[in-house]
Amino acid sequence: GFGLGRVEAFGAGRVADTVRGTFSVLARAAVHSTGLMLPGRSENLYSLEEGMGLLRGILRQTDDLDELVIADRFASPEKDLQEILGRP
């Protein structure tokens, strides 16, 4: 993972830098298919639409990825995770 520092200092620039850094590491590792959650979405610091707009801009600058899956935050993480795992 990549540390983003204090939540109070979190902003679009930090998200963009972190995602670019992530893609750079993946390219150096010759990874062409990955999944990720946009930094800060688990804390709901910005909307999914805002994050996807930022992501589209970054992806226009790279051709290293063939497949990218984006996970997003659950409305109720514990409940949804339990349902996914098939636990009561």
C-alpha positions as CSV (number, residue, x, y, z in Angstrom):
1,G,0.0,0.0,0.0
2,F,0.9,3.6,-0.3
3,G,0.6,5.9,2.8
4,L,-1.2,9.2,2.1
5,G,-0.4,10.9,5.4
6,R,-3.0,12.7,7.6
7,V,-6.6,12.7,6.4
8,E,-6.8,16.4,7.2
9,A,-4.2,17.1,4.5
10,F,-5.9,14.8,1.9
11,G,-7.0,16.3,-1.4
12,A,-7.3,15.6,-5.1
13,G,-3.6,16.3,-5.7
14,R,-2.6,13.7,-3.2
15,V,-5.0,11.2,-4.7
16,A,-3.6,11.8,-8.2
17,D,0.0,11.5,-7.0
18,T,-0.7,8.3,-5.2
19,V,-2.6,6.7,-8.1
20,R,0.2,7.8,-10.5
21,G,2.8,6.3,-8.1
22,T,0.8,3.1,-7.9
23,F,0.6,2.8,-11.7
24,S,4.3,3.5,-12.0
25,V,5.2,0.7,-9.6
26,L,2.8,-1.7,-11.4
27,A,4.4,-0.8,-14.8
28,R,7.9,-1.4,-13.4
29,A,6.7,-4.8,-12.1
30,A,5.2,-5.5,-15.6
31,V,1.7,-5.8,-14.1
32,H,-0.9,-5.3,-16.8
33,S,-4.1,-6.3,-14.9
34,T,-5.0,-5.1,-11.4
35,G,-7.8,-4.0,-9.1
36,L,-7.8,-1.1,-6.7
37,M,-9.9,1.1,-4.6
38,L,-9.3,4.8,-5.1
39,P,-7.4,6.3,-2.1
40,G,-9.8,8.0,0.3
41,R,-13.0,6.4,-1.0
42,S,-13.2,4.1,2.0
43,E,-13.4,7.3,4.1
44,N,-15.9,8.8,1.6
45,L,-13.6,11.9,1.2
46,Y,-14.9,12.5,-2.3
47,S,-17.6,11.1,-4.6
48,L,-17.0,8.1,-6.8
49,E,-17.7,10.4,-9.8
50,E,-15.0,12.8,-8.8
51,G,-12.5,9.9,-8.4
52,M,-13.4,8.4,-11.7
53,G,-12.9,11.8,-13.4
54,L,-9.4,12.0,-11.9
55,L,-8.7,8.4,-12.8
56,R,-9.7,8.9,-16.4
57,G,-7.3,11.8,-16.7
58,I,-4.5,9.7,-15.3
59,L,-5.3,6.7,-17.5
60,R,-5.0,8.9,-20.6
61,Q,-1.3,9.3,-19.8
62,T,-0.5,5.5,-19.6
63,D,-0.9,2.6,-21.8
64,D,0.6,0.0,-19.4
65,L,-2.6,-1.4,-18.2
66,D,-4.8,-3.8,-20.1
67,E,-7.4,-4.3,-17.4
68,L,-8.3,-2.3,-14.3
69,V,-11.1,-3.2,-11.8
70,I,-12.2,-0.5,-9.5
71,A,-13.7,-1.5,-6.1
72,D,-15.8,1.1,-4.2
73,R,-16.8,1.5,-0.6
74,F,-19.7,-0.5,0.8
75,A,-22.6,1.3,2.5
76,S,-22.1,-1.1,5.4
77,P,-18.7,-2.7,5.1
78,E,-19.0,-5.2,7.9
79,K,-22.4,-6.4,6.8
80,D,-21.6,-6.5,3.1
81,L,-18.3,-8.3,3.7
82,Q,-20.1,-10.9,5.9
83,E,-22.6,-11.5,3.0
84,I,-19.8,-11.8,0.5
85,L,-18.0,-14.4,2.7
86,G,-21.3,-16.2,3.3
87,R,-21.3,-15.7,7.0
88,P,-24.3,-14.8,9.1
